[in-house]
Amino acid sequence: MTITHTGSTLIGEATIAEFAAGLRGTVVRPGDDDYDRERSIWNGAHDRRPAVIARVAGVADVIRTVDLARSEGLPLAVRGGGHSIPGFSTVDDGIVLDLSLMKGIRVDPQRRRVMAEAGSTWKDLDAETQQFGLAVTGGLVSSTGIAGFTLGGGIGWLMRKHGLAADNLVAADVVTADGQFVHASADENPELLWGLRGGGGNFGVVTSFEFQLHEVGPTVLSGLVFYPAEEAEQVLRGYLAAAAAAPDELTTLVNMTTAPPVPFLPESVHGKPIVAVGGCWSGDLDAGEEATAPFRSLGTVISDVFAANPYAAWQQALDPLYPRGVHNYFRSAFLRTADEAAQRVLRDSFATLPNGLTEIHLQHLGGAVGRVPADATSFALRDREFIVNIVARTPTAEGFSDVVEWARGVTSALGPDAGTYVNFTGETNAALVRASYPADTYRRLVELKNEYDPTNLFRLNQNIVPSV
Ligand SMILES: Cc1cc2nc3c(=O)[nH]c(=O)nc-3n(C[C@H](O)[C@H](O)[C@H](O)COP(=O)(O)OP(=O)(O)OC[C@H]3O[C@@H](n4cnc5c(N)ncnc54)[C@H](O)[C@@H]3O)c2cc1C
């Protein structure tokens, strides 16, 4: 199962040599010792061979790389943290613009702002902001890049209290398709800022992000509670009731999964289906015990590892469960509400999990996410209370197409009305992109695309196709 992005290989040696000589960063090409390392991305399902990997060191390098792609007519893949599930951050025979060397981060504790370069991961950003007891909503796995994550929306443990990452994006520096450098904020190019808050990488290369920060931790009450798979129906029902009453400081999820061989689970359940309820309480710690209690008594507790954790450590706690190199296909469905029919689909799908790596996540939105007006950001499906994420995985290519089919089946069973999340969509087609936005939001995104990228240079993404 691959998605191909082929392009021309017609790039002259002299052109490449001149390009490389002018770069502050480095160029990696086929045959170089580090080519195989640098061409790989997190998702092992995408094995591509770019013609050029430009490891850019700053804005000037970004402009040069965008200019090269445009002048040579080569496909351009933009890479922040390299966690694209559909493999958008690599490309056969084209140029990869790799921002991972650009990790400069500056926190302004007085104004509660952070400026971060686009190669930063959530691990990088959390380390700097938590130094001052501050944070912004980040990913559940800390190796995820701030760039792709934020541009698609950004769902994480702080979202019900502080909104999505995109909701906290107050400004960005952007290199556009014609190689211009523009700033987007509420005062300057506000429509571009609107597009960057959910519209993905369609409008240019963001070189730097500025986020609003919030007081968080540094200690939060967070963890997981594990229940027997046989009690899935009761746990799910109880979870939904508890979620409906949860304060904004508490963000939770259900993970219908397979018990990993970890010391905090009895050996008797290792490798067997299990229901995990996870949460992060980012308010006063004593009040957190009371707020999390309903989620920790939904059935027969196999293990409860909720504890007071440093926020930055909790952000990294799940990293080992999502290793690099495995074959991954994600699908998602937003739910207005998790009604009986949706619960049945989730339970039935759990009963047919195709392997021990594949999971069904149900994440509770609402709170601050639901209070943002739908037209304030291009992430606009604000009335959805939950999102279902299907994480379908196989260790290698063997059996991968079967789990992909299974995942597609789960999301289609959740109904045509559901809507999908660009960051959790493991493939692309026009219908999936349309399903990620309300019709008026999509029209507005097309207008913005027409203005900033009429030739669709930035097309390796959940693509907003220009209409000009
Ligand atoms: C293990 C794992 C856990 C995840 N957990 C979460 C989660 O908790 N919440 C959530 O919301 N999502 C999550 N995601 C999805 C994640 O948000 C997307 O995969 C996101 O695109 C990753 O961003 P990246 O910068 O790491 O990826 P990349 O592969 O580098 O980029 C993905 C795409 O984003 C665009 N892009 C990247 N950088 C730039 C830039 N500087 N300028 C313009 N466009 C750019 C490009 O189109 C690029 O192809 C997770 C993904 C993985 C693999």
The ligand as an ORCA input file, in Angstrom:
! r2SCAN-3c Opt
* xyz 0 1
  C       3.049      9.069     16.405
  C       2.103     10.165     16.006
  C       1.324     10.757     16.974
  C       0.456     11.781     16.623
  N      -0.307     12.358     17.588
  C      -1.110     13.387     17.269
  C      -1.873     14.038     18.256
  O      -1.796     13.727     19.442
  N      -2.686     15.045     17.877
  C      -2.768     15.463     16.569
  O      -3.509     16.399     16.308
  N      -2.053     14.862     15.614
  C      -1.232     13.842     15.929
  N      -0.522     13.211     14.953
  C      -0.691     13.621     13.560
  C       0.251     14.770     13.248
  O      -0.319     15.967     13.727
  C       0.475     14.895     11.736
  O       1.035     13.711     11.254
  C       1.366     16.074     11.402
  O       1.273     16.359     10.044
  C       2.800     15.817     11.779
  O       3.558     16.983     11.650
  P       5.117     16.865     11.346
  O       5.651     18.234     11.205
  O       5.757     15.953     12.317
  O       5.078     16.081      9.983
  P       5.736     16.294      8.558
  O       5.649     14.975      7.916
  O       7.050     16.944      8.643
  O       4.745     17.291      7.872
  C       3.467     16.897      7.487
  C       2.962     17.857      6.453
  O       2.732     19.117      7.075
  C       3.116     20.158      6.207
  N       4.235     20.877      6.814
  C       5.150     20.415      7.695
  N       5.971     21.401      8.058
  C       5.563     22.494      7.395
  C       5.988     23.842      7.369
  N       6.990     24.279      8.120
  N       5.345     24.718      6.565
  C       4.317     24.319      5.798
  N       3.856     23.055      5.793
  C       4.483     22.168      6.582
  C       3.502     19.530      4.899
  O       2.381     19.421      4.068
  C       3.954     18.168      5.343
  O       3.936     17.239      4.330
  C       0.366     12.200     15.280
  C       1.149     11.585     14.306
  C       2.011     10.591     14.663
  C       2.842      9.932     13.613
*
